[in-house]
Amino acid sequence: MRPPSSRRSTDRLHRPETSVRPDADAQNTAAALVMDEHTAFLEALLGLEAEARRVSRLQDLSFLIANETRRLTGARQIFVFRKRGSMRMSAISGLPRLDRNAALIQQLERLVGALAPDQLEETSVHELAGHPFPQLLWQPLVTSEGRLLGGFLLAGEHAWDEAQVTLARRLGDCYAHAMDALLLKAGVSLRLGWLAGKRSRLAALGIGAALLILAIPVRMSVLAPMEISAHKPFVVAAPIDGVIEDVLVNPGDKVTEGTPLVRMGGVELQNRVQLARREVQVAEARLKKSNQLAFSDDEGRKELSTAMANLDLKRAELRYAEDLFERSSVRAERDGVVVLSDKQALIGKPVVTGERIMQIADPGETELVVRVPVRDALVLKPGARVKAFLDSDPLASREAKILFADYQALPDSANQLSFRVVAAFADPTAPTPRLGVRGTAQIYGARTVLGMYLFRRPLTALRQWIGL
């Protein structure tokens, strides 16, 4: 419901008189209707103010401002903002929740955020091009002490008259009073009156001591799972396309150069060699026949070159089949230890040329592979200190240094995003741990204060929540 416009009264006062005057009953009826309209409007206004003061939660107050204010002001849509460092939208009329990725919300937050501090504390009119309700009226929520708590935007099709602006100011005062009371009740008011008295002074001393403790400098560190891995292992790849028929070694076996590792589809390739040999024999017989005919027959001389070319082709196919058969048996090209996760999973598996089958590692050349979760990631610089605790020897630690860290986080075995960090042991003369041994690594970063070290996760979550 809109408040009665002052222009209507003015129009009545300055309306030109006519020769026909309404009788007394008609005048009394019109006056009664005007009085009823004023009474209903005042009842609605007082009821809304009382309801605002009865609200017990800040979010409920935001919904009340967004939805109930429309009945009095005649606004088509209302956007409510709260001051949380910057102006952040908290409610929209007619919507139960906000989608912060919506273009309209981001546009209005930029519009309000672009206002100067003195403009934020004053009622002002704006225009939003391209919106169905382009005429905007900004009404701040300012306490009697002059603190800005937020504000709301009234959107409509037509320009706002003086009566609507006056009504918005009155409602802004009421809503600011209610919001200030709720903030004080929630314990987030900026007033520091609780420091008065002896107990408050002791509390202040305790807080000061806690702040001093939190300011103690410490080195940032993070714990992450790690595994002993081979340094620059030799990759055994499939030499041809085919199916792995058998794996001739077990994980952890020591092999030497030339040791058979994998056999691939040998029967099929052997049959292919035999077939190629038969085709060579047939081509040789045809060539011999063409040679005999060439002495007495013109057609034989014509077929001689064709038979020779066909024999060369069949011999080339035989050499290719023999080469494939020879390469079907994969052999080790260096000494080392077989690095293989599951032997049975490879048997019967189809592979393509170049696909990795296993690795051969030098047991004397190892490194640490650490998986640092994204939520615990700190500045990972080459040369940073790492302390490794092996599960096989949890009471002792080994010193290491970071060689490099992946630039991009990738899913690990638990499908969690993490950074892969590779480190090398600082003492190369110490006994080398066995490949595959797991444990926990403690990575040290730059120096910081104890408070940041203890509360870095809550602070990160808070920063993401408030958008700073």
N, C-alpha and C positions, 0 to 999 in steps of 0.2 A: 504494500500500500504506500502510495506517495503522500508526503505531507501536503496539506493544502497550500497551494501556491499563493504567494503574496500578490502576484499580478492579478489574480482573480478579484481580490478585494479592491485593488486599485481600479480595476476596470469597472467595478460596481460604483465606486465613489465618483468617477469621472464620466459615467455613462450619461449621455445627453437625455434630458427629460423630454417626455412626450406628453401629448395632450391627454393620453389615457393613463390613469393611475390605478394600480392594482388595489383591490379592496383590502381591508385589514386582515381578513382570514388568510388570503394568499401570502401576505407579508409574514404573518406569524408562522405559516407552514414552511416557507423558505428558510426563515431564521432557525426553526427547529431542525431542519435537515442539515444546515451548516453546523449547528451545535452538535448534532449526533455524529457528524463526520469528524469534528475536532475531538470529541470524547473518545471515539473508537481509535483514532490515531494515538492519542495520549495513552490510552490503556495498552495498546500494542507496544508503544515505546517503553513505558514503565515495566511492562511484563518482560520485554527482552533484556532490559538492564538488570532486573532482578534475577533472571535466568543466568545471565553472564556471571553474576556474583556467586551463584550457587554451584557453578562448575567446579569439579574437584581435580581435573587433570588438564595439562596444557594442550594436549592434542584435542581433547573434547572442546576446549575453548576455541581452537582454530576451526574446527568443524562448525561450531555455532556461528562464528563470525562469517564463515564462507556461505552458509546456507540460510540462516535466519535473517541476516541483514538485508537480503534481497526483498523481503516482504515490505519493508519500510522505505527503502531507498529507490526501489524500482529498477535496480541494476539487473542486467541480463546475465552477468557472470561476475564472480568475485574471486580474487586470488589473494591468499593470506601469506604474509612473510614473517619470519622470525629472525632476529639478529643473533647469529652464531659466528662471531668474527666478521662475516659478511652476511648480506641479506640472502636468506635461503627460503624458498617457497615451502610451506608446510601444509597447505590445503587448497583445494579448488572446489567451488560450489558444484554439487551434483556428482562428484567423483569420490569413491571410498578410499582411494590411494593414489599416489603420484607415480608417474613414469618419468624419471629424471632424464631419460634419453629423448623425451618428446621435444620437438623443435620449439613449440610455443613456450614451454617452461624455460628452456635455456634462453630464448629471446627476451622474455620478461625479466628473468634474473639479470641478464646483461643490462637491460633498460634501467632497472632499479639500482644496480651496482654502479652505473655511470653517473648517478646523481651525486652532487657535492654533499658534504656532511650537513651544511645548513639547509640544503634543499630537501634532504631526507626528513628533516624535522618540521617541515612546513607542508600544509595541504597545497597540492598543485595539480594542474590539469595537463594531460599529455594526449598524444594521438599515435595509434599503432596502425600503420598502413598495412593493408592486406588482410586484416582481421575482420570477422563479421561484425564485431562490436568495437569500432576503432576509437571511440571516445573513452579515455581513461581518467579516473580521478584517484590520485594518490592521497591516502589518509594515514599519517604516521601514528604509531602508538607510543606516546611520550608520557612518562610519569610526571607527577607534580614536582619532582626534584630535577627534571630535565634530562632523564636518562631515556635513550631511544631503545625500545624493546622490540620493535618490528613495525608492521604496517599492513594495510590491505589496499588492493587496487579494485575499483569498481569499474566495470566495463559496460558500455551501452552504445546504442546507435546514435543518439542525439547528444548535443552539448548539455552540460550539467548547469542547472539554474542555481541561483543563490540559496534557495530554500534547501535544495538537496545537499549543497556544500555545507550549510550550517548543520544539517542533520548528521552528516558524516563526521563532522568535528565533535559533536556531542557524543556520538557512539564511540568515536576513537578515544575520548577521555574515559568513558566507562570501561571499554575493553582494556585499556592500558592499566587502569586501576586493578581490574580482575587479574590480569596477567602478572602484574607486580606482586600481588598477594600470593599467587601460586608459585612464583619463583622463590619468594621468601620462604614459603612453606616447604618447598623442595630442597632448600639449603643451597641454592645456587645464586642467591641475591648477592650483589656486590657490596652490600653494607658490611662494615667491619665493627659493628657495635658490640659483637660478642667478646671483643678483646678487653672490654672494660672490666675492672675488678681484679682481685687477686688470682682467681682461678684462670681468668683469661690470660694474665701475664705469665703464669706458669705454663699454660698451654702454648703460648707464643715461644717461650724458652725451649720447650720440648720440640716444637716444630723447627726452630732454628737449629737445634742439635741434630735433628734428623736430616735437615738440608745439608749440614756440614758433612755428615757421614755419607750422604748420597753424592757429595762432590769429591769424594776420594778418587784419585786417578787410578784406573785399572786398565789392563789390556783386554780389548775385545777378543772373544774367542767363541768358537762354536764346535759342538760335537756332531759327528756324522759317521755313518757306517763306512768301512773301507775293506778292501780285499787285496791280497798280494797277487800281482799279475806279472806276466812276462814282459820284459823290456825288448821291444822290436822282435817279436816272434816271426818265424818263417811260416807263411800261409800256404797250406796245401790245397790247391784248387783243382776242380774237375778239368782234365785235359780235353775231354770230348763230351758231347751230349749223350746221355744214356741213363741207365739205372744202376745204382750201386748194388752189386750182387753180394758182396761180403766185405766186412771190415776186419783186417788181419791183425790189428793191434788193439790194446786196451788203454783206457785213459791212465796216464802216468807212466806208461812203459818207456824205457830208454831204448832209443833206436840209433842206428848208425847210418851213414850214407849208403844208399842202395837197398835198404830194408824194404820189402813189400809192405804197403800200408792198406791199399784198397784195391779190390777187384771189381771191375765194372762190366756187366753184360758180356762175358767172355764167349758163351756158346753162340750167340747170335753173330758176333764178330768173326768167330772161327768159321762158321758156315759161310759167311760172306767171303772170306778168303778162299775157301775151297771152291765156291761158285766162280770167283774171279779166275782161279787157276783153270777150271774147265773151259771157261770162255776164251782164255788165252790159247789153250790147246785147239779149240775149234777154229780160232782165227789163224793159227799156224797151219792147220790142215787146209783151210781155204786158200791161203797164200801158196802153199805147195802145189795145190791143184791148178791155181792160176798160172804158176810158173811153167807147169807142164803144157798147159794149153797155149801159152804165149808163143811157143815155137812153131805151132801149126795153125793157129786160129787167131783171126783178128779180134774176135770178141774176148778171147783170153788175155790178149795184150791190153785191152781196155780195162778189164777187171783187175789187172795186176796192181795198179796204183791204189785202187780202192781197197784191195785186200791188205796191202802193206799199211795203209793208214788205219784200217780197222784193227790190225794187230798191235800197232803202237798205242791205240786207244785202250785196248783191253789190258795191255801190259801196265799202262798208267793206272788203270782202275785196280789192278792187282797190287801195285805198290801202295796205293792209297789204303786199300783194305788191310794189307799187312801192317802199315803204319798205325792204323786205328787199333788193330788187334794188339800191337806191341804197347800202345799207350793205354790200353784198357787196364793194365796193371800199374797202379800209381806207386811210385817208390820214393823213399825219403831222399832229399837232396842235401841234407846236412845232419850232423849228429845233434841229439837233444832229447827232450822229453815230450811225449805226445800230450797235447792239450785238447781234450775232447770231453764234451758234457755228457752225451748219451750215445753209446755205440749202437744200441738196438734201434734207436730212432733213425739212423742213417741207412740201415739195411732195407733195400727195396725202395729207397727214395729216388725219384727222378731228378737229375741235375742237368744244368746247362754248362757249356764251356765257360770256365772262369769262376764258377760258383765255389765259395769256400766250403771245404769239407772239414778240415781240422787245422791245428797249428802245431809246429814243432818249436819248442822254446829251449833256450839255454838256462838251466836251473841256477846258474851263477849270476844271471843278469835279470834282476827283478825290479819292480816298482810298485808303489802304492796307488791304487785307484780309489778315490774317495767320492762319494755321492752326497753332495751338500744340497739339502732341500731348499727350494726357493724362499720359503719363509725365514730361513736361517742364514741366507746368503749375506756375506759381508764383502769387503773389498779384497778380492783374491789376487794377490800380486805374485809374480814369480820371485822365488827366494824367500817367501814367507815361511815362518817356522811351523812345523807340524810335529806333534807328539803322537806316536802310534802305540796303541795298547792291543796286543794280539790276544784273541780268545784262548789260545793255547798257553799263554803266559801272561795272565791279566795283572800280575803284581809288578811286572817290569815294563818299561816304556822304551821305545826306540825313537831317536831324533831323525827327522827328515826335513826336506825343503821342497817347496812347490816348484815343479818344472813349468807347468802351464795349466790353465783352466779353460774349459769350453766357454765360448762367447754366448751360446744359446742354451737354454734349459731344455732338456728332453725327458720324456717319461722313462722311469727306471723299471725294474722288474715288478715293483708293486704299483705300477701305473701312476706314480707321483712325479711331478715335475722336479727335476734336480739338475744341478750343475756337476759335470764330471771334472774332477780335479786330479791331476797326476803329480805325484811327488816321488822323490828319490831319497834313499837313506843317506844320511850325512856321513856315516862311517862305513866306507866300502870294505874295510878289513873285518868287520864284525860278521858272525855267522849269518848266512842268508836264510830267511824263513822259507818254508816250503810253499810252492805255488798253490794258490787256492785258499790259503789260510785267511780267515776273516777276523775282524776286530773292530775297534772304534778309534777314530782319529780326532784329535783336538787341534783345530787350526786357529792360529793366532793372527789377529789383525792389528789395526792401529789402536793407539791409546784413547780412552774415553773416560767419562766419570762413572762411578758405580751406579748412579741412578739410571743413566742411559743403558748400562749393561743389564740391569735388572728389569727395566720396564720397556725395553725396545719393542717387544712384541705388542703389548697393549698400546703403546704410542703409535706403532704402525697401523694397527687396526683402527684406532681413533682417527688418525689422519685420513685413512681411506674412507671412513664413515662420514666425516665432516667435509671431505673434499678439498683439504688444504695440502 
